Amino acid sequence: MCGLSNRLDAIRFFLDKGAGHTVFKMGGMGSSAAWKENGQIREIRFPALDVPVVDSTGCGDAYCAGFITGLSLGYDIQKACELGTTAGGLVIQGLGSDAGIKDLNDTLKFMKSARRKPLTEIEEHNRTDLQNGRAQVRRRGDRRLVGAGQEGRHRQQGRHQVVEAP
């Protein structure tokens, strides 16, 4: 849509154009929500669920439906992304685009109990961006920042990794 293949570049592009938030779905590597706060880009990455993969047809649509449902219920961006992740995680376990989703209550129960993939899988994906000089990555448990000449802060927030970039 914007001609950029690097997620962090695309985030900056859309936020600089006036978008309030960006949400990127990255399949098995989870998703990302980003926004500007005091002129700084903040990104939270959400891990994918650790569930058996049967058929990914409709998972992105299920994520969007869960995300939009979360917003319509008054959830903040983080909880809406978690609901989107959960909806996609239910769909991927069966055949077809609506497999696994029964109703909101069952989805919310699954959201509380489902295992998440380690964030390190998401970080590994970003290491390629780092090698191309476009991103910065903090390894879990490591206080060092690894970057492409940019300062940034990374911290764990529950199951998610928060990235604050200039």
C-alpha positions as CSV (number, residue, x, y, z in Angstrom):
1,M,0.0,0.0,0.0
2,C,2.8,2.4,0.8
3,G,5.6,0.7,-1.2
4,L,7.7,-0.1,1.9
5,S,8.6,-3.7,2.9
6,N,10.1,-3.0,6.3
7,R,7.5,-2.9,9.1
8,L,9.1,-0.2,11.1
9,D,9.5,2.0,8.0
10,A,5.8,1.4,7.2
11,I,4.8,2.3,10.8
12,R,6.7,5.6,10.6
13,F,5.2,6.3,7.2
14,F,1.6,5.9,8.3
15,L,2.0,7.6,11.6
16,D,3.8,10.6,9.9
17,K,0.8,10.8,7.5
18,G,-1.6,11.2,10.5
19,A,-2.7,7.7,11.4
20,G,-3.4,7.5,15.1
21,H,-2.3,3.9,15.3
22,T,-1.0,1.1,13.1
23,V,-1.7,-2.6,13.5
24,F,0.3,-5.2,11.6
25,K,-0.6,-8.8,11.4
26,M,2.5,-11.0,11.0
27,G,1.1,-14.5,11.0
28,G,3.1,-16.9,13.1
29,M,5.3,-14.0,14.3
30,G,2.3,-12.3,16.0
31,S,1.2,-8.8,15.5
32,S,2.2,-5.2,16.2
33,A,0.4,-2.1,17.4
34,A,2.2,1.3,17.2
35,W,1.4,5.0,17.8
36,K,3.2,8.2,18.5
37,E,3.5,9.5,22.1
38,N,5.3,12.8,22.8
39,G,6.9,12.6,19.3
40,Q,8.2,9.1,19.9
41,I,7.0,6.0,18.1
42,R,5.9,3.3,20.6
43,E,5.2,-0.2,19.4
44,I,3.9,-3.2,21.3
45,R,4.4,-6.6,19.8
46,F,2.0,-9.4,20.5
47,P,3.1,-13.1,20.2
48,A,1.1,-15.5,18.2
49,L,-0.6,-18.3,20.1
50,D,1.1,-21.7,20.5
51,V,-1.7,-23.8,19.0
52,P,-1.8,-26.6,16.4
53,V,-2.0,-25.2,12.9
54,V,-4.6,-26.9,10.6
55,D,-5.6,-24.2,8.1
56,S,-4.8,-20.5,8.1
57,T,-7.6,-19.6,5.8
58,G,-9.4,-16.6,7.4
59,C,-7.0,-16.1,10.3
60,G,-6.3,-12.5,9.3
61,D,-10.0,-11.8,8.9
62,A,-10.6,-13.3,12.3
63,Y,-7.9,-11.2,13.8
64,C,-9.5,-8.1,12.3
65,A,-12.9,-9.1,13.6
66,G,-11.6,-9.8,17.1
67,F,-9.7,-6.5,17.1
68,I,-12.7,-4.5,15.9
69,T,-15.0,-6.3,18.4
70,G,-12.6,-5.4,21.1
71,L,-12.6,-1.7,20.2
72,S,-16.4,-1.7,20.0
73,L,-16.5,-3.1,23.5
74,G,-14.3,-0.2,24.7
75,Y,-11.1,-2.2,25.0
76,D,-7.8,-0.4,24.7
77,I,-5.5,-1.1,21.8
78,Q,-3.5,-3.8,23.7
79,K,-6.6,-5.8,24.8
80,A,-8.2,-5.4,21.3
81,C,-5.0,-6.9,19.8
82,E,-5.1,-9.7,22.3
83,L,-8.7,-10.5,21.3
84,G,-7.7,-10.4,17.6
85,T,-4.8,-12.7,18.3
86,T,-7.1,-15.1,20.1
87,A,-9.7,-15.1,17.3
88,G,-7.0,-15.9,14.8
89,G,-5.6,-18.6,17.1
90,L,-9.0,-20.3,17.3
91,V,-9.6,-20.2,13.5
92,I,-6.2,-21.7,12.6
93,Q,-7.0,-24.9,14.6
94,G,-9.7,-26.0,12.2
95,L,-10.7,-26.1,8.5
96,G,-12.3,-23.0,7.1
97,S,-12.5,-19.4,7.9
98,D,-14.8,-19.7,11.0
99,A,-13.5,-22.9,12.5
100,G,-13.0,-22.8,16.2
101,I,-15.0,-19.6,17.0
102,K,-18.2,-20.3,18.9
103,D,-19.0,-17.0,20.7
104,L,-17.4,-14.1,22.5
105,N,-17.5,-15.7,26.0
106,D,-15.7,-18.9,24.8
107,T,-13.2,-16.7,22.9
108,L,-12.5,-14.6,26.1
109,K,-12.0,-17.8,28.1
110,F,-9.5,-19.1,25.5
111,M,-7.8,-15.7,25.5
112,K,-7.0,-16.1,29.3
113,S,-5.8,-19.7,29.0
114,A,-4.0,-20.0,25.6
115,R,-0.2,-20.3,25.5
116,R,1.7,-17.7,23.6
117,K,4.8,-18.3,21.4
118,P,8.0,-16.8,22.8
119,L,8.6,-13.2,21.8
120,T,12.1,-14.3,20.7
121,E,10.5,-15.6,17.5
122,I,9.3,-12.1,16.7
123,E,12.7,-10.7,17.6
124,E,14.4,-13.2,15.2
125,H,12.3,-11.8,12.4
126,N,13.4,-8.3,13.2
127,R,17.1,-9.3,13.4
128,T,17.0,-9.3,9.5
129,D,15.8,-5.7,9.6
130,L,18.6,-4.9,12.0
131,Q,21.2,-6.4,9.7
132,N,19.7,-4.1,7.0
133,G,20.2,-1.1,9.2
134,R,16.5,-0.4,9.6
135,A,15.6,-1.6,13.1
136,Q,16.6,-2.1,16.6
137,V,16.1,-5.3,18.7
138,R,16.4,-6.1,22.4
139,R,16.9,-9.7,23.2
140,R,14.8,-11.0,26.1
141,G,16.7,-10.9,29.3
142,D,19.4,-8.7,27.9
143,R,19.7,-5.0,29.0
144,R,21.8,-4.0,26.0
145,L,20.1,-2.2,23.1
146,V,21.1,-3.3,19.7
147,G,20.4,-0.7,17.1
148,A,21.2,0.8,13.8
149,G,22.7,4.0,15.2
150,Q,19.4,5.0,16.8
151,E,18.5,5.3,20.5
152,G,15.4,3.5,21.7
153,R,14.0,1.9,24.8
154,H,12.6,-1.6,25.0
155,R,10.9,-3.2,27.9
156,Q,8.8,-6.3,28.7
157,Q,5.2,-5.5,29.6
158,G,3.5,-8.8,30.6
159,R,3.5,-11.0,27.5
160,H,4.4,-8.2,25.2
161,Q,7.5,-6.3,24.2
162,V,7.2,-2.6,24.1
163,V,9.5,-0.6,21.8
164,E,9.9,3.1,22.0
165,A,11.8,4.6,19.0
166,P,12.8,8.2,18.2
